[in-house]
Amino acid sequence: QQYWYFTAYAGSFMLAPFIRIAVRKMNFKQASFCTGMLVLVFSVLNTLQGGDPFFANCGKGTIWLVVLYAVGAYFGEFKPHEKVPMLVLWGFAACSLILLAGLQPVSVRMGWSYLSGEPRNDSPVTLLTAVAMMLLFSRISVTRGQKLVSALGATSFGVYLIHDHPLIRRYTISTYSYPLAGLDTLLAVPGVILASAGIYMVCMLIDMLRQKLFDLLRVKQMFAALENKLVGNLWDD
């Protein structure tokens, strides 16, 4: 329960093979209908009720990640966005971001947010923005800096685990970032940005050392061999 995302991801990971098989067995119309119903029930209706009637935990649980996985599997299998011009995708992403920011006061007043006023992860506008970002970046081809992007991507989860650890957050980050709250806005904003970048870099270096250690101990190879022995080609087509 400490790392809610990892907990939710572990649950959804166990259900991922069933979702992939289900999507592959459907035709486009069937998959579109089922995906639309999932979004309608667990995003639209769940948010408009102002509570959590379908137990999606406001987008912080296994149920919601399963829905997101199904949405991603739908786009990955049928690729309805590939024929859409890039200019349209850029406009779709920009409009969704503007809509997300513009509806924030309304969502708080209508009870469509957490008590703290944060946007719900399962709200239709948040989902729309996430889908827009996914479709846009799936069409962008990275020709330079691929190794850097791969390195940053591989350590991002480690950064999340390290910096959000209770001891690190309470006795390190909170202690050293407290003076930023007393600064003027013109100084606080760049201070927060620089502090965030520093935290990311330190945690990234720690996770890189962890990766090197795992490489030396051949941890990945051992678990891959164990997985192949236990599962083999069970899920292959």
N, C-alpha and C positions, 0 to 999 in steps of 0.2 A: 504493500500500500504506500510505501514511501515514494517509489518511482511509478506513478500511476500509468504512465505511457508504456513502460516496459511490461508492467503487469497485464495491461489490456492487450498489448501486442502478443504476449505469450499465449493468451487465450485465443486470439484470432488466428495465430500461426497454426494452431492445431486444426482449425476449420478450413484453412486455405485450400487444401487439396479437394475438398468437397465442392467448394465454390468454383474452382477452376474447371472441374469435370462438368458441373452443372451448366456453366456458361458455354462450354464447348459443345454440349449436347443440344443446345437451343439454337433456333434460327434467330435472325436479326429482330423480327417482330416480337418473338417470345422474350428474348433477353431485354429488349427495350421496355416491354410492359413490366417485367419483373423488377428491373432496376428502378423504373419510375415509381412502382408501388413501394419499394423500400424507402426511397427518398420521401415520398408522400407521407408515409406512416411515421418513420423515425426522425424525419427532419421537419417537414411542414406542420403536420398535426401535433407532433410532440412539442414544438416551439410555440405554436399559437395557443396551446392550452395554458401556457404560462407556468407550467410545472414540469413534471417528468412522467407522464402517464404510461409511457411505453418503456420505462426503465433504461433509457439510453444514457443515464447519468450525465445529462447535459453535454454529451460528447466526450466524456472522460471514462469510457469503459469499453469492454470487449465487444458489446453489441454494436456500438457505433463504428468501431474499427472494422468489424465484419461488413457493415454496410459500405464503408469506404473501400474496402478490398473488392467488394462486388462491383462497385462503380468503376474502379480502376480496371478490373478484369473485363468489364464490358467494353470500355474504350480500347483496351489492349487487344481484345479479340476481334472486334468489328471495325475499329478505327474510323468511325464516322466523321472525324474531324480532319482527316488527312487531305480532303479535297477543298477544305475551307481556306480561302486566301489568308496569308499571314497578316495583312492589314486588318482584316476582320477580327482575327484572334487578338491582335494588339488592342483594337477598340473594345472588344469584349472584356479583356483583362482590365483596361482602364476604367470602363463603366462600372464593372463589378467592385473595384476598389473605391470609387467615388460613392457608390450606393452603400457599401459597407460603412464608410465613414459618416455618410449623411443620415443613415437610419439608426445610428448608435443612440442618440438621445431618445428617439421614439421607442426603441427596443427596451431601454431601461424603464421608461415610463409605463410601458405595456406589460412589464414583467417577463420580457423575452430574454433577459440576461440573468447572470448570476446576481446574488445579493450585493456583491462588490461593484457591480456595474460593468463587469467584463463581458465581452461578446460571447455567446454560447458557441461552443465548437460545433454543435449540431444544428445551428440555425440555418435556414435556407440561404441567406445572404453570405454567411461564412462559407458554406459548402459551394455556392456559386463562384465565389472568389477563388477557392482552392482548386476547383475544376478548371477555371480560366487559367490559373497559373500553370497547372499541370499540362493542359493542352498547348499553351504557348511555349513552354520550355521543352516539350517533347518534339517540337518542330525546329528548335534552334540547334544548329550544328556547331559544335565547339571544335575548331581546327587548331587553336593554339592554347597552350596551358592545360592540356588534358591531364598531365601528371599531377599538376598542382590541384586541379579540381578533384581528382581521384583521391589525393592525399587528404585534402580538407574533408571530403565526404566520408572517408573511412574513419576519421577521428571525431566526427561531430557527435556521434552517440556517446563516445567516451567523455567528451567535454560535458555533455548533459549529465552523465552519471557522477562525474567528479565534482562539478561546481554546485550541484544540487544536493550533495551529501550534507546531512544535518550539521555535522561537525565543521565542514568546510564553510558552509553558508553562515553558520552562527558565529564561529570564532575567527574566521578569516575575512570573508567577503563583507559581512555586515559591519565588522569592526573598522576595516580600512575604507569602506565606502561611506560611512556615516558623515564625515566632514563635508561631503558633496551636498548634503541637504541644506547646509547653512550658507552656500554660495548664492550669488545672484544668478538669475536665469542665464545671462550671457556666458557665465563661467560654468554653471552647473551642466548645461547641455553638452558642451564639448568634453567636460570632465567625465560625465557618464559614458559618453561614446568611447573615450580613451580607456576608461576603466574596464568597460566591457570587452574591448579589443585585447587589453592586457590579460584579462581572465581567460579569454578564449585561447590566446597564444600559450599561456602557461599550461592550461589543461591539455591543449593539443600536444605539447612537447611531452607531457607525462604519458599520454596515451600512445605516442609514437615509441617511447621507451618500452611500454607494455607490449606493443606489437613486435618489437625487436626480440624481446624476451620470449614471446610465444613462438616466434620463428625459430629461435635457437632450440627451444624445447619440442618443436614440431607438434604443437598442440592441434593446429588445424588438420594436419595430415592424419593424426591419430583419430580424431573425431570423424573425419571423412571416411576412414577405413572402417570404423565401427558402424557408421550409418550405412555404408555400402553392404556390410555383412548382415545387418539387421533388416534393412529395407530393400536394398538392391534396386531392381528396375520395377518395383511395385507400381509406381505412378507413371511409368512411361506409356506413351500411346501405343 
